[in-house]
């Protein structure tokens, strides 16, 4: 390097220097000329051996026949005389760039002063003064030392540093920095008049791009490799420096493989020593998952007692993890839990969870009355059990996949008494299924295995289990027959079915052997239209064969029995679907422009659908497994309309974050559907459904509140309203109101004109404005009930009506990640019993990198569960949570 280059403001060092117009790879004119001469000699057939300049000697030829002359000649007539030249790549060089205000040289030593910036490899070194040895690569930096990586994953500030630019290792003193956190650096002009050499100075400010950075300080830091170092007399934290809320302090930290490890660690909260840890680890990258023990769980419950637990989290590669743990209930025993997660390509995933309780039980006082005499005894109650769930999906091709969602529950009482989810606690159904499907050219083939488990009587544990094992389906989507207007489609299915009913110790209800069912359902349709009217007539055949049947016993009555003779059901179908032109009109909102917007459009979409089916003669002998088995004769007309009100309150605009347009490739704002109201009813021309509803007593009167579940009711409403002769169904209404972007209201109801009362009504209200949110829902049901119900003593009695009224309320402010105060509360109230079934309230406060939450939760579920639970957690950012208030149970 020339003396003039030493004092240039920018000095660049590389392993080689190119100048002039020489071809790439040549260091001088002399070397280029020699290579050109060799090339010309080769072109004229002159034998020559070219040696490339390299640091290694050429390998010796160990062949005895190898001579200088023979090595130049082809080994056989087919070999090229002159091999193709392959250039040897140059050794990789580390580019070093130096920038400073003042520079001087003392032999191989460069002395740099004033705003010194040295970049080497992926790193940038800044300091007030640097001594750099060009031969060894050693650099000594002093004054405002700042080392960063161009990738933004490492940053350190120190008072002094001894580094080797070639190895990128060294020592730093009085260090504060971060690892595994991507940083953004902004350059702003300095305030005031601060000039050096006529150039305005700049101030660099660093901003963290994550809420959970890994930060550290140390008296001395020894760097041994990329993101590998030792910290002497230091601290680590996830809080912003220089005054973090919490710290882990130790005499020696070892950072390696994405973790900071230390022994004899002291945990400090607001610089106050809290507890001592013999061994502690801390992840250095907030985006990477780390295996290790979680913070212990503590809690208290009126039924469980004092709760103490611990969990271990294990990473299983980049896309899977496992969490296992146990909790001890001082009043009940041990509960175990495990949770496995795996995410595959695209939509592939696998989930599994397990929970179980080894309950030591308790003695519960029970009272019985016999002949006017009251007796009280203590009965041993064990509410232990197991709950296992599995779900997964695997896509082999675009239209070929398998999926599963299975659950096993050993005891409903266990789930009702110990689950933290109210909806799960009161659920009496468990469904499991496994299916696979493939589609090609409009044909869909599938197989399925599923299991239904439903609780019938709580006190005895009587359950109904229905199995579909296996089920094979072959469906054909609609396709045209040649050039005709006719469309045909079909479904074919084979199913192996089994149904049992009883308690865990005895068979108390109907049971069947494995039953084979063959079902074929072809259809033919011819859609057409004119003048805005659309019509779709269709005909079909529905043939179903059962390998077994049942005794024709009316319900309620004796338990039916299975019969060996099979049963064949052949049904002919016809239908006509009619769609009328949409009636619409646009109104100017006039004086209501500020409230409703510029325009309002009202549309009415009427529709009619006629269905006819005949051929069901042995409905009472049909085994019941699913909706295929409740096909009955029908002669009915469905009619209704859908009204919509569209408003244009705002101008069209580009969609913002987390905002989806109403239609594909459209903008947001503009027109919005504000009201949608659908009204539907059915008229039955045959009010006996082919004689299915027949008199069941000597007076010839249909037994009231006898539930008749038919396909005609299932596809209209979930209520079994066919309790007697009727010519019309309940009036089904579905209304949804989106008054603003912050309020949604929905009201679904079914009013029975025949009975003159509301059968069911569901109201939903959702509100969100900024950090405020709320919700209200009311469910009302007055419909025929089950034939049997629990009377509390294990016996059964007729239940004529299912009558209940439920109210749920949710109010809150804030979010779990919001700094400051957040509060929320919800409750479920049984209006028929005037009783709060469950209630919960949560309060949390977050600051900097810590947060604390508390909760009170109440369950009132009869004799099975009457619990008051107090929960809390204390959260450390990027570390974990101490307590038993889990994320999935938050109200926010």
C-alpha positions in Angstrom: 0.0 0.0 0.0 1.4 3.4 -0.9 1.9 6.1 1.6 -0.8 8.3 0.0 -3.4 5.5 0.5 -2.7 5.5 4.2 -4.0 8.9 4.7 -7.1 8.6 2.5 -10.4 9.0 4.4 -11.6 5.6 3.2 -9.1 2.7 3.2 -10.2 -0.7 1.7 -8.1 -3.8 2.1 -8.5 -7.0 0.1 -6.4 -10.1 -0.7 -5.7 -8.9 -4.2 -5.7 -5.6 -6.2 -6.9 -5.3 -9.8 -6.0 -2.3 -12.0 -6.1 -1.2 -15.6 -8.0 -3.4 -18.1 -6.4 -6.7 -17.3 -8.6 -9.8 -17.7 -10.1 -11.0 -14.4 -7.7 -13.1 -12.4 -4.4 -11.6 -13.6 -2.3 -9.5 -11.2 0.1 -7.9 -13.7 0.8 -7.3 -17.4 3.7 -9.8 -17.3 1.5 -12.6 -16.0 -1.2 -11.9 -18.6 1.4 -12.0 -21.5 2.7 -15.4 -20.3 -0.7 -16.8 -20.3 -1.5 -15.5 -23.8 1.7 -17.0 -25.2 0.9 -20.4 -23.7 -2.6 -20.2 -25.3 -1.2 -19.4 -28.8 1.3 -22.2 -28.5 -1.5 -24.7 -27.7 -3.5 -23.4 -30.6 -0.6 -24.3 -33.0 -0.1 -27.8 -31.6 2.9 -27.0 -29.3 3.0 -29.1 -26.2 3.2 -27.0 -23.1 2.5 -27.4 -19.4 0.9 -24.5 -17.6 1.2 -24.2 -13.9 -1.1 -22.0 -11.9 0.3 -20.0 -9.0 -0.9 -21.7 -5.8 0.3 -22.1 -2.3 0.4 -25.9 -2.6 2.8 -28.1 -4.5 1.3 -30.1 -7.5 0.5 -33.7 -6.5 3.1 -36.3 -7.5 2.2 -38.9 -10.0 2.8 -42.3 -8.3 2.4 -44.3 -11.5 5.6 -46.1 -12.6 4.8 -45.4 -16.2 4.3 -41.8 -15.7 7.0 -39.7 -17.3 7.1 -36.1 -18.2 6.5 -37.1 -21.8 3.6 -39.6 -21.1 1.7 -37.2 -18.9 1.4 -34.8 -21.9 -0.1 -37.5 -24.2 -3.6 -39.0 -24.4 -4.0 -42.3 -22.6 -6.3 -43.7 -25.5 -7.3 -42.5 -29.0 -10.6 -41.2 -27.7 -9.1 -38.8 -25.2 -8.8 -35.1 -26.0 -5.2 -34.0 -26.5 -5.6 -30.8 -24.6 -8.0 -30.9 -21.6 -10.3 -27.9 -20.9 -8.8 -25.4 -18.5 -10.7 -25.0 -15.2 -9.6 -21.9 -13.2 -8.8 -22.5 -9.5 -11.0 -20.2 -7.4 -9.2 -17.5 -5.4 -9.2 -18.0 -1.6 -12.0 -16.2 0.1 -11.0 -12.8 1.4 -12.5 -10.8 4.2 -13.2 -7.3 3.0 -12.2 -4.6 5.5 -13.3 -1.0 5.2 -12.0 1.8 7.5 -13.5 5.2 7.9 -12.2 7.8 10.4 -11.5 11.6 10.8 -7.7 11.2 11.4 -5.4 8.3 10.4 -1.7 7.7 10.8 0.7 4.7 10.3 3.5 3.2 12.4 4.8 0.3 10.4 1.9 -2.2 10.1 0.0 -0.4 12.8 -2.8 2.0 11.8 -3.8 4.6 14.3 -7.4 5.8 13.8 -9.0 8.7 15.7 -12.4 10.4 15.6 -15.7 8.7 14.6 -13.8 5.5 13.7 -15.9 2.9 11.8 -14.4 -0.4 10.8 -16.5 -3.0 8.9 -15.2 -6.5 8.6 -17.3 -9.5 7.5 -20.7 -9.2 9.0 -19.6 -6.8 11.7 -19.3 -3.1 12.3 -17.0 -1.6 14.9 -17.3 2.0 16.1 -15.1 3.8 18.6 -13.4 7.1 19.4 -9.9 5.6 19.0 -8.7 2.3 17.4 -5.2 0.8 17.1 -5.2 -1.8 14.2 -2.4 -4.2 13.3 -2.8 -5.0 9.6 -0.6 -8.1 9.9 -2.2 -9.9 12.8 -5.7 -8.4 12.6 -5.6 -7.3 16.3 -7.6 -4.2 17.1 -7.7 -2.2 20.3 -10.7 0.1 20.6 -11.4 2.7 23.3 -14.1 5.2 23.9 -17.8 4.7 23.1 -17.1 1.2 21.6 -20.1 -0.1 19.7 -20.1 -3.5 17.9 -23.0 -4.5 15.7 -23.8 -7.2 13.1 -25.1 -6.2 9.7 -27.8 -8.9 10.1 -29.0 -6.9 13.2 -28.8 -10.0 15.5 -26.0 -8.8 17.8 -25.2 -5.5 19.4 -22.7 -4.6 22.2 -21.5 -1.3 23.7 -18.3 -1.2 25.9 -15.8 1.2 27.2 -12.8 -0.8 25.8 -12.4 -3.8 23.5 -9.6 -6.1 22.4 -10.6 -7.8 19.2 -9.2 -9.9 16.3 -10.8 -8.9 13.1 -9.7 -12.1 11.3 -11.3 -14.5 14.0 -14.0 -12.0 15.1 -13.3 -12.9 18.7 -12.0 -10.9 21.6 -12.6 -9.3 25.0 -14.8 -6.3 26.0 -15.1 -4.4 29.2 -18.0 -2.7 30.9 -20.4 -4.2 28.4 -24.1 -3.8 27.7 -25.7 -5.4 24.7 -28.2 -7.8 23.1 -28.2 -11.1 21.2 -30.8 -12.7 18.9 -32.7 -9.4 18.5 -33.1 -7.7 15.2 -32.3 -4.0 15.5 -33.2 -1.0 13.3 -30.9 2.0 13.3 -32.0 5.5 12.4 -29.7 8.4 11.6 -30.9 11.9 12.6 -29.1 15.3 12.4 -27.9 16.3 15.8 -29.7 19.2 17.5 -27.8 22.4 18.0 -24.7 23.5 16.1 -22.2 20.6 16.5 -19.8 20.7 13.6 -16.4 19.1 13.0 -14.6 20.1 9.9 -17.7 21.8 8.6 -19.7 18.5 8.7 -22.8 18.3 10.9 -22.5 15.3 13.3 -25.2 12.6 13.4 -26.7 10.7 16.3 -27.5 7.0 15.9 -30.5 5.6 17.8 -31.2 1.9 18.0 -34.8 0.5 18.2 -35.7 -3.1 19.2 -38.2 -4.7 16.8 -39.5 -7.2 19.4 -41.2 -6.7 22.8 -39.1 -9.4 24.3 -35.4 -8.7 23.7 -32.5 -10.6 25.3 -30.3 -8.0 27.0 -27.2 -8.4 29.1 -24.5 -6.5 31.0 -21.1 -7.6 32.2 -17.9 -6.4 33.8 -16.1 -8.4 31.1 -17.3 -10.3 28.1 -15.2 -12.8 26.3 -16.4 -13.6 22.7 -15.4 -17.1 21.5 -17.6 -17.3 18.3 -20.7 -16.1 16.6 -23.3 -15.6 19.3 -21.0 -17.5 21.7 -19.5 -15.7 24.7 -18.9 -15.7 28.4 -20.1 -13.0 30.7 -18.1 -12.3 33.8 -20.0 -10.6 36.7 -23.0 -9.8 34.7 -26.8 -9.8 34.4 -29.3 -10.9 31.8 -32.9 -9.7 31.3 -35.7 -9.1 28.8 -36.3 -5.6 30.0 -35.1 -2.4 28.5 -31.8 -1.1 29.9 -30.5 0.7 31.9 -33.2 0.2 34.6 -34.8 -3.2 34.0 -37.7 -4.4 36.1 -36.1 -7.8 36.7 -32.6 -9.4 36.2 -30.8 -12.7 36.6 -27.4 -11.9 38.1 -24.5 -14.4 38.3 -20.7 -14.4 38.4 -20.4 -16.3 35.1 -22.8 -16.7 32.2 -22.1 -19.1 29.3 -24.0 -18.2 26.1 -24.0 -21.0 23.5 -26.5 -22.8 21.3 -29.2 -20.1 21.8 -29.1 -20.2 25.6 -27.6 -18.3 28.4 -26.7 -20.7 31.2 -25.5 -19.9 34.7 -25.1 -21.5 38.2 -25.7 -19.8 41.5 -28.0 -17.2 40.0 -29.9 -14.5 41.9 -33.2 -13.3 40.7 -33.8 -9.6 41.3 -37.0 -7.7 41.0 -36.6 -3.9 40.9 -33.0 -4.6 42.0 -34.3 -6.3 45.1 -33.0 -9.9 45.6 -36.1 -12.2 45.5 -34.8 -15.8 45.4 -31.8 -17.9 44.6 -31.6 -20.4 41.7 -28.9 -23.1 41.7 -29.1 -23.3 37.9 -30.9 -21.1 35.4 -31.2 -20.8 31.6 -32.5 -18.0 29.5 -33.1 -18.1 25.7 -31.1 -15.6 23.7 -33.5 -15.4 20.8 -37.1 -14.5 21.5 -38.1 -16.1 18.1 -36.6 -19.5 19.0 -38.2 -22.0 21.3 -36.1 -23.5 24.1 -36.6 -26.6 26.1 -36.6 -26.4 29.9 -38.7 -26.4 33.1 -41.5 -23.8 33.3 -42.1 -21.5 36.2 -44.0 -23.5 39.0 -47.8 -23.2 39.3 -49.4 -22.1 42.5 -53.1 -21.6 43.3 -56.0 -22.3 45.6 -59.5 -23.7 45.2 -62.4 -24.5 47.6 -62.7 -28.0 46.2 -59.1 -28.8 45.1 -57.4 -27.1 48.0 -53.9 -25.8 47.6 -52.6 -26.3 44.0 -48.9 -26.8 43.3 -47.6 -27.9 39.9 -44.7 -27.9 37.5 -44.3 -28.4 33.7 -41.5 -29.3 31.4 -41.4 -27.9 27.8 -39.5 -29.8 25.1 -38.8 -28.7 21.6 -38.9 -31.5 19.0 -37.3 -29.9 16.0 -38.4 -26.8 14.2 -42.1 -27.7 13.9 -43.0 -29.8 17.0 -43.0 -29.4 20.8 -44.2 -31.3 23.9 -45.3 -30.0 27.3 -45.7 -32.5 30.2 -46.5 -31.7 33.8 -48.3 -32.5 37.0 -50.3 -30.7 39.6 -51.0 -31.7 43.2 -54.4 -30.9 44.8 -54.1 -31.0 48.5 -57.7 -32.1 48.9 -58.0 -34.5 46.0 -54.7 -36.0 44.6 -52.5 -35.8 41.6 -53.5 -34.5 38.1 -51.2 -35.2 35.1 -51.3 -33.4 31.8 -49.5 -33.5 28.4 -49.8 -31.5 25.2 -48.1 -32.3 21.9 -48.1 -30.0 18.8 -46.7 -30.4 15.3 -47.1 -28.3 12.3 -46.3 -29.7 8.9 -46.3 -28.4 5.4 -49.3 -26.2 4.3 -52.3 -27.5 6.2 -50.7 -30.6 7.7 -50.8 -30.7 11.5 -50.9 -33.0 14.5 -52.3 -32.2 18.0 -52.7 -34.4 21.0 -53.5 -33.7 24.7 -54.0 -35.8 27.8 -55.3 -35.1 31.3 -56.0 -37.4 34.1 -56.7 -37.3 37.8 -55.7 -39.9 40.5 -58.5 -38.9 42.9 -58.4 -40.1 46.4 -62.1 -39.2 46.7 -64.2 -37.9 49.5 -67.3 -38.8 51.5 -70.5 -37.1 50.7 -73.6 -37.0 52.9 -76.7 -38.5 51.2 -80.2 -38.5 52.5 -82.9 -41.0 51.7 -86.5 -41.2 52.9 -88.4 -44.5 53.4 -91.9 -44.7 54.8 -91.5 -41.3 56.3 -88.1 -42.1 57.9 -85.1 -40.1 57.0 -81.7 -41.7 56.9 -78.4 -39.9 56.3 -75.3 -41.8 55.2 -71.8 -40.9 54.0 -71.1 -42.2 50.5 -67.6 -42.5 49.0 -67.3 -40.5 45.8 -64.4 -40.8 43.4 -64.4 -38.3 40.5 -61.1 -39.3 38.9 -60.8 -40.0 35.2 -58.9 -39.5 32.0 -59.5 -37.3 28.9 -57.5 -37.9 25.7 -57.9 -35.9 22.5 -56.2 -36.2 19.1 -56.6 -34.3 15.9 -54.6 -34.1 12.7 -54.6 -33.7 9.0 -52.4 -34.8 6.1 -52.7 -33.6 2.5 -51.2 -36.0 0.0 -52.3 -34.0 -3.0 -54.5 -31.0 -3.7 -57.7 -33.1 -3.5 -56.5 -36.0 -1.4 -56.3 -35.9 2.4 -56.9 -37.7 5.6 -58.0 -36.1 8.8 -58.9 -37.1 12.3 -60.5 -35.6 15.4 -60.9 -38.1 18.2 -61.5 -38.0 22.0 -61.8 -40.5 24.7 -63.4 -39.6 28.1 -63.5 -42.2 30.8 -65.9 -40.3 33.1 -68.3 -37.4 32.5 -68.1 -36.6 36.2 -64.4 -36.1 35.9 -64.7 -33.5 33.2 -67.6 -31.7 34.9 -65.8 -31.5 38.2 -62.3 -30.5 37.0 -62.4 -28.9 33.6 -61.7 -25.2 33.5 -64.0 -24.6 30.5 -67.7 -24.2 31.3 -69.0 -25.2 27.9 -67.0 -28.4 28.1 -68.2 -29.0 31.7 -71.9 -29.0 30.7 -71.5 -30.8 27.4 -72.8 -34.4 27.4 -71.6 -35.4 23.9 -68.3 -36.7 22.6 -67.7 -37.2 18.9 -64.7 -38.8 17.2 -64.1 -39.3 13.6 -61.4 -40.4 11.1 -61.9 -39.9 7.4 -60.0 -39.8 4.1 -61.1 -38.4 0.8 -59.9 -38.0 -2.7 -61.6 -36.2 -5.7 -60.9 -36.3 -9.4 -63.0 -35.2 -12.4 -66.1 -34.6 -10.3 -66.0 -37.9 -8.5 -65.4 -38.0 -4.8 -64.4 -41.2 -2.9 -64.2 -41.2 0.9 -63.9 -43.5 3.9 -64.9 -42.7 7.4 -64.9 -44.2 10.9 -66.6 -42.3 13.7 -67.9 -42.8 17.2 -70.6 -40.9 19.2 -70.8 -41.1 22.9 -73.6 -39.3 24.7 -74.6 -39.2 28.4 -78.3 -40.0 29.0 -78.6 -40.3 32.8 -76.1 -38.6 35.1 -76.6 -40.5 38.3 -76.3 -44.0 36.8 -73.8 -43.1 34.1 -76.0 -44.5 31.3 -74.7 -43.6 27.9 -75.5 -44.1 24.2 -72.7 -45.2 21.9 -73.1 -45.2 18.1 -70.3 -46.5 15.9 -69.8 -46.1 12.1 -67.1 -48.5 11.3 -66.3 -48.4 8.5 -68.2 -46.1 6.0 -67.3 -46.0 2.3 -68.7 -43.2 0.1 -68.7 -42.6 -3.7 -70.3 -39.4 -4.8 -70.6 -37.9 -8.3 -71.0 -34.2 -8.6 -73.6 -32.9 -11.1 -72.6 -33.4 -14.7 -74.5 -32.8 -18.0 -75.8 -35.7 -20.0 -74.3 -35.1 -23.5 -75.7 -31.9 -25.0 -79.1 -32.2 -23.2 -80.1 -29.8 -20.4 -80.3 -32.7 -18.0 -77.9 -33.0 -15.0 -77.3 -36.2 -13.1 -75.6 -36.9 -9.8 -75.5 -39.8 -7.4 -74.3 -40.9 -3.9 -73.5 -44.4 -2.9 -72.5 -45.6 0.6 -71.8 -48.7 2.5 -71.7 -48.5 6.3 -71.1 -50.8 9.2 -73.1 -49.6 12.2 -73.4 -50.5 15.8 -75.4 -49.0 18.7 -75.3 -49.7 22.4 -77.0 -48.1 25.5 -76.2 -48.8 29.1 -74.1 -48.1 32.2 -70.5 -49.0 32.6 -71.5 -52.2 34.3 -74.7 -53.3 32.6 -76.6 -53.1 29.3 -79.8 -51.2 30.2 -81.1 -50.0 26.8 -81.3 -50.9 23.2 -78.3 -52.6 21.6 -77.6 -53.8 18.1 -75.1 -56.1 16.5 -72.9 -54.9 13.7 -75.4 -53.9 11.0 -74.6 -53.4 7.3 -76.4 -50.6 5.5 -76.3 -50.1 1.7 -77.5 -46.8 0.4 -77.9 -45.7 -3.3 -79.3 -42.3 -4.2 -79.2 -41.2 -7.9 -80.9 -37.9 -9.0 -81.8 -36.2 -12.2 -82.4 -32.4 -12.6 -83.2 -30.0 -15.5 -82.6 -26.4 -14.5 -84.1 -23.7 -16.7 -85.2 -20.1 -16.5 -86.8 -17.2 -18.3 -87.5 -13.5 -17.6 -85.4 -13.6 -14.4 -87.2 -16.7 -13.0 -85.2 -19.8 -12.3 -86.6 -23.3 -12.0 -85.0 -26.5 -11.0 -87.2 -29.7 -11.3 -85.6 -32.9 -10.1 -86.5 -36.6 -9.6 -84.6 -39.2 -7.7 -84.6 -42.7 -6.2 -83.4 -43.6 -2.7 -82.8 -47.3 -2.0 -81.6 -48.4 1.4 -81.0 -51.9 2.6 -80.4 -52.9 6.2 -79.1 -56.4 7.2 -81.1 -56.1 10.4 -84.3 -54.4 11.6 -86.0 -53.8 14.9 -89.3 -54.6 16.5 -92.1 -52.2 15.7 -92.5 -50.8 19.2 -94.0 -47.4 19.7 -92.3 -44.9 21.9 -92.6 -44.3 24.7 -93.0 -47.9 25.5 -90.9 -51.1 26.0 -87.3 -51.1 24.9 -87.2 -52.2 21.2 -85.3 -55.3 20.2 -83.2 -56.0 17.1 -84.5 -58.6 14.6 -82.5 -60.8 12.3 -84.6 -60.2 9.1 -83.3 -57.4 7.0 -85.2 -54.4 5.8 -85.3 -52.7 2.4 -86.6 -49.1 2.0 -87.3 -47.8 -1.6 -88.2 -44.2 -1.8 -89.2 -42.2 -4.9 -88.5 -38.5 -4.8 -89.5 -35.4 -6.8 -89.0 -31.7 -6.3 -89.2 -28.2 -7.7 -87.0 -25.4 -6.6 -88.1 -21.9 -7.7 -86.1 -18.6 -7.5 -87.9 -15.4 -8.4 -86.4 -12.1 -9.6 -84.8 -10.0 -6.9 -86.9 -7.0 -6.1 -84.7 -4.0 -5.3 -84.9 -0.2 -4.9 -82.3 2.5 -4.1 -83.3 5.3 -1.8 -81.7 8.7 -1.1 -81.3 8.9 2.6 -82.1 12.6 2.6 -82.2 14.0 6.1 -80.6 10.8 7.5 -77.6 11.2 5.3 -75.2 11.7 8.3 -76.6 8.6 10.1 -77.1 6.2 7.2 -74.8 7.5 4.5 -75.4 8.7 1.0 -77.7 5.9 -0.3 -79.7 2.9 0.9 -80.6 -0.1 -1.2 -83.4 -2.5 -0.1 -83.6 -6.0 -1.8 -86.2 -8.8 -1.4 -85.3 -12.3 -2.6 -88.3 -14.6 -2.6 -88.0 -18.4 -3.0 -90.1 -21.6 -3.0 -89.2 -25.2 -2.8 -91.5 -28.2 -3.2 -90.5 -31.7 -2.1 -92.3 -35.0 -2.4 -91.2 -38.5 -1.2 -93.1 -41.7 -1.0 -92.3 -45.4 -0.2 -91.6 -45.5 3.5 -93.9 -48.1 5.0 -91.8 -49.6 7.8 -90.5 -46.5 9.6 -91.0 -48.1 13.0 -88.9 -51.1 12.0 -85.9 -49.0 10.9 -82.9 -49.0 13.1 -81.8 -45.5 14.0 -78.1 -44.5 13.7 -78.0 -41.1 11.8 -80.0 -38.8 9.5 -80.1 -41.5 6.8 -82.4 -43.6 9.0 -85.1 -40.9 9.6 -86.2 -40.5 6.0 -90.0 -40.4 5.9 -92.7 -39.7 3.4 -93.2 -36.0 2.7 -95.4 -33.8 0.7 -94.5 -30.2 1.6 -93.9 -26.8 0.3 -91.2 -24.5 1.7 -91.6 -20.8 1.1 -89.8 -17.7 2.4 -87.8 -14.6 1.5 -84.6 -12.9 2.4 -84.5 -9.1 2.8 -81.3 -7.1 2.8 -80.6 -3.5 3.4 -77.3 -2.1 2.0 -75.9 1.3 3.1 -73.1 3.3 1.6 -71.9 5.3 4.6 -68.3 5.9 3.5 -66.2 6.3 0.3 -64.3 3.4 -1.0 -60.8 3.2 0.2 -57.8 0.8 0.4 -58.3 -2.0 2.9 -56.3 -1.6 6.1 -54.4 -4.1 8.2 -56.5 -7.2 9.3 -59.5 -5.9 7.2 -61.0 -8.0 4.4 -63.1 -6.6 1.6 -66.6 -7.7 1.1 -65.7 -9.2 -2.3 -62.6 -10.6 -3.9 -60.4 -7.9 -5.6 -62.5 -5.1 -4.2 -61.8 -2.2 -1.9 -63.1 -1.6 1.6 -65.6 1.0 2.7 -68.4 2.0 0.4 -71.4 -0.3 0.5 -72.1 -2.4 3.6 -74.8 -5.0 4.3 -76.5 -3.6 7.4 -79.5 -5.8 7.8 -80.2 -9.3 6.6 -83.5 -11.0 7.5 -84.5 -14.5 6.4 -88.0 -15.9 7.0 -88.9 -19.5 6.2 -91.9 -21.8 6.8 -93.1 -25.1 5.5 -96.6 -26.3 4.7 -97.4 -30.0 5.0 -100.1 -31.3 2.6 -99.9 -34.7 4.4 -100.1 -33.9 8.1 -99.6 -37.6 9.0 -96.4 -38.0 7.0 -97.7 -41.1 5.2 -99.4 -42.5 8.4 -96.4 -42.1 10.6 -98.3 -39.9 13.1 -101.0 -42.3 14.1 -103.3 -42.4 17.2 -101.6 -44.1 20.1 -104.4 -44.4 22.6 -108.0 -45.8 22.5 -109.5 -42.4 22.0 -107.6 -41.9 18.7 -105.6 -38.9 20.0 -101.9 -38.6 19.2 -99.9 -38.6 22.4 -98.8 -35.0 23.0 -95.1 -34.2 23.2 -94.0 -37.4 21.7 -90.9 -36.5 19.8 -90.8 -37.5 16.2 -87.5 -36.8 14.6 -87.7 -36.8 10.8 -85.6 -35.5 8.0 -88.3 -32.9 7.3 -87.5 -31.3 10.7 -83.8 -31.8 10.8 -83.1 -29.7 7.7 -85.3 -26.9 8.9 -84.8 -26.5 12.6 -83.0 -28.4 15.4 -86.3 -28.7 17.3 -88.4 -31.9 17.1 -91.7 -30.0 16.7 -93.7 -32.9 15.2 -95.6 -33.9 18.3 -99.1 -34.1 16.7 -100.9 -33.6 13.5 -100.0 -30.2 11.9 -100.2 -28.5 8.5 -97.5 -26.0 9.1 -94.0 -25.9 10.7 -92.9 -23.2 13.1 -92.0 -19.9 11.5 -88.1 -19.8 11.4 -86.5 -16.3 11.4 -82.9 -15.4 11.1 -82.0 -11.7 11.5 -78.5 -10.1 11.6 -77.9 -6.4 12.1 -74.5 -4.7 11.6 -75.3 -1.2 12.7 -71.7 0.0 12.7 -68.3 -1.5 12.4 -68.3 -1.9 16.1 -71.8 -3.4 16.8 -73.2 -6.7 15.6 -76.7 -8.1 16.6 -78.2 -11.4 15.6 -81.6 -12.9 16.5 -82.6 -16.4 15.5 -86.0 -17.7 16.6 -88.7 -20.2 15.8 -92.3 -19.3 16.5 -94.9 -22.1 16.5 -98.2 -20.8 15.1 -99.8 -24.2 15.8 -99.0 -24.1 19.5 -99.2 -20.3 19.7 -95.8 -19.8 21.5 -92.1 -19.3 20.9 -90.2 -22.7 20.6 -86.7 -21.3 20.6 -85.0 -17.9 20.6 -81.3 -17.1 20.5 -80.1 -13.5 20.7 -76.4 -12.4 20.3 -74.9 -9.0 20.8 -71.3 -8.1 20.3 -69.7 -4.7 20.9 -66.1 -3.5 20.5 -64.8 0.1 20.5 -61.1 0.7 21.0 -60.1 -1.1 24.2 -63.7 -1.6 25.3 -65.6 -4.7 24.4 -68.7 -6.5 25.5 -71.1 -9.3 24.6 -74.6 -10.6 25.6 -76.4 -13.7 24.6 -79.8 -15.2 25.6 -80.9 -18.7 24.7 -84.6 -19.7 25.3 -85.9 -23.2 24.5 -89.4 -24.6 25.0 -89.6 -27.9 23.1 -90.4 -31.5 23.6 -87.9 -33.2 25.9 -86.4 -36.6 26.1 -88.5 -39.6 27.1 -86.5 -40.2 30.2 -84.7 -37.9 32.6 -82.8 -38.2 35.9 -84.9 -37.7 39.0 -81.9 -37.7 41.3 -82.3 -41.2 42.7 -81.2 -43.2 39.7 -84.8 -43.8 38.4 -86.4 -42.3 35.3 -89.6 -40.5 34.6 -91.2 -39.0 31.5 -89.8 -35.6 30.5 -92.5 -33.8 28.4 -90.8 -30.4 27.9 -87.3 -29.2 27.6 -87.7 -25.7 29.2 -84.7 -23.5 30.0 -83.6 -19.9 29.7 -79.9 -19.0 29.8 -78.3 -15.6 29.9 -74.6 -14.9 29.3 -72.8 -11.5 29.8 -69.3 -10.4 29.0 -67.8 -6.9 29.7 -64.2 -5.8 29.5 -61.5 -3.2 28.8 -58.0 -3.8 27.4 -56.1 -6.7 26.1 -53.6 -9.2 27.6 -50.6 -7.4 25.9 -51.8 -3.8 26.6 -49.6 -1.8 28.9 -51.5 -0.6 32.0 -54.7 -1.8 33.4 -57.1 -4.4 31.8 -60.2 -5.8 33.4 -63.0 -8.2 32.3 -65.8 -10.2 33.8 -68.4 -12.7 32.5 -71.3 -14.7 33.9 -73.7 -17.4 33.0 -77.2 -17.2 34.6 -80.0 -19.7 34.6 -83.1 -17.5 34.5 -85.4 -20.5 35.2 -83.6 -21.3 38.4 -82.5 -17.7 39.2 -79.0 -19.0 39.7 -75.6 -18.1 38.6 -74.1 -21.2 37.0 -70.6 -19.7 36.5 -68.9 -16.4 36.8 -65.4 -15.1 36.4 -63.6 -11.8 36.8 -60.0 -11.0 35.7 -57.8 -8.0 36.4 -54.3 -7.6 34.9 -51.7 -4.9 34.9 -48.7 -4.8 32.5 -45.6 -2.6 32.6 -42.4 -2.7 30.7 -41.6 -6.4 30.6 -43.6 -7.7 33.6 -47.3 -8.3 34.2 -49.5 -9.6 37.0 -53.0 -11.0 36.6 -55.6 -12.2 39.1 -58.9 -14.0 38.7 -61.9 -15.2 40.7 -64.0 -18.0 39.2 -67.1 -19.6 40.4 -68.9 -22.9 39.3 -72.4 -23.8 40.4 -73.2 -27.2 38.7 -75.4 -28.9 41.2 -74.1 -31.7 43.4 -71.2 -32.5 41.1 -69.4 -29.2 41.4 -69.8 -26.1 43.6 -66.4 -24.4 43.5 -64.8 -21.1 44.2 -61.3 -20.7 42.6 -58.7 -18.0 43.0 -56.0 -17.8 40.4 -53.1 -15.5 39.5 -50.0 -15.3 37.4 -46.9 -13.2 37.3 -45.4 -12.9 33.8 -41.8 -12.2 32.9 -41.4 -11.3 29.2 -39.6 -13.9 27.2 -39.3 -16.2 30.3 -42.6 -17.5 31.4 -45.5 -17.2 33.7 -45.7 -18.2 37.4 -49.3 -19.1 38.5 -52.2 -21.1 37.3 -54.1 -18.7 35.1 -53.6 -20.1 31.6 -53.7 -18.1 28.4 -56.6 -20.2 27.0 -58.8 -19.2 30.0 -58.4 -15.5 29.6 -61.6 -13.4 29.1 -59.9 -10.8 26.9 
